[in-house]
Amino acid sequence: MRHIGATTLALTILAAASGALAQPGVGRPVHLEGHWSGTQPDKGVIGVITVSTDGKEKRSFGVTALQAMEPEEEGMHVLEPSSLQPTTVLLRGDEAMIRRFMTASPDDKVVTSGVYQPDSGNFILTSVGVAARTGKSSTGS
C-alpha cells in the first residue's frame, strides 16, 4: 500500500507541475543564442525571430541555438506556436540586460537565459552575455 500511495503522490505532484506550465502567463526557462546579422545561412542560423522592447520598434534576430526546459525541448518550435505566424519576442527584465541585448553589434554573439511566456510573447531576461568575434565577452546577470 505504501508504494501505491507514494506513486499516487508523485503523479499528483507531476500533474500539478504540468498544469502550472499550461496556465496563461506562466513561462518556461529558455536559453537563446544568436546574432543580429544572423539571417545569413553561413552563421549557423536555425531561424529568425522578431525582437522588440516596446512592441513598436522591431528587429530581426538570427537564432543559432534555442533550448527550453520544463519540459526539455530544442529548436525554433519552442517560440513558434504556428509556422503560419511570425514570432515576436518582447524583451522584459532588467534595463541594463535589455540594453546589452539590443545594442550588441551585428557581428557579436548574444547569449541569453530567461523565462519565455508564450501567451504574451514576453521573454523575461535573467542573463545576457555578448561575445565579440575576438573572444572578449561582457556578461550580466
C-alpha positions, 0 to 999 in steps of 0.5 A, a space after each residue: 500500500 505504501 508504494 501505491 500511495 507514494 506513486 499516487 503522490 508523485 503523479 499528483 505532484 507531476 500533474 500539478 507541475 504540468 498544469 502550472 506550465 499550461 496556465 496563461 502567463 506562466 513561462 518556461 526557462 529558455 536559453 537563446 543564442 544568436 546574432 543580429 546579422 544572423 539571417 545569413 545561412 553561413 552563421 549557423 542560423 536555425 531561424 529568425 525571430 522578431 525582437 522588440 522592447 516596446 512592441 513598436 520598434 522591431 528587429 530581426 534576430 538570427 537564432 543559432 541555438 534555442 533550448 527550453 526546459 520544463 519540459 526539455 525541448 530544442 529548436 525554433 518550435 519552442 517560440 513558434 506556436 504556428 509556422 503560419 505566424 511570425 514570432 515576436 519576442 518582447 524583451 522584459 527584465 532588467 534595463 541594463 540586460 535589455 540594453 546589452 541585448 539590443 545594442 550588441 553589434 551585428 557581428 557579436 554573439 548574444 547569449 541569453 537565459 530567461 523565462 519565455 511566456 508564450 501567451 504574451 510573447 514576453 521573454 523575461 531576461 535573467 542573463 545576457 552575455 555578448 561575445 565579440 568575434 575576438 573572444 572578449 565577452 561582457 556578461 550580466 546577470 
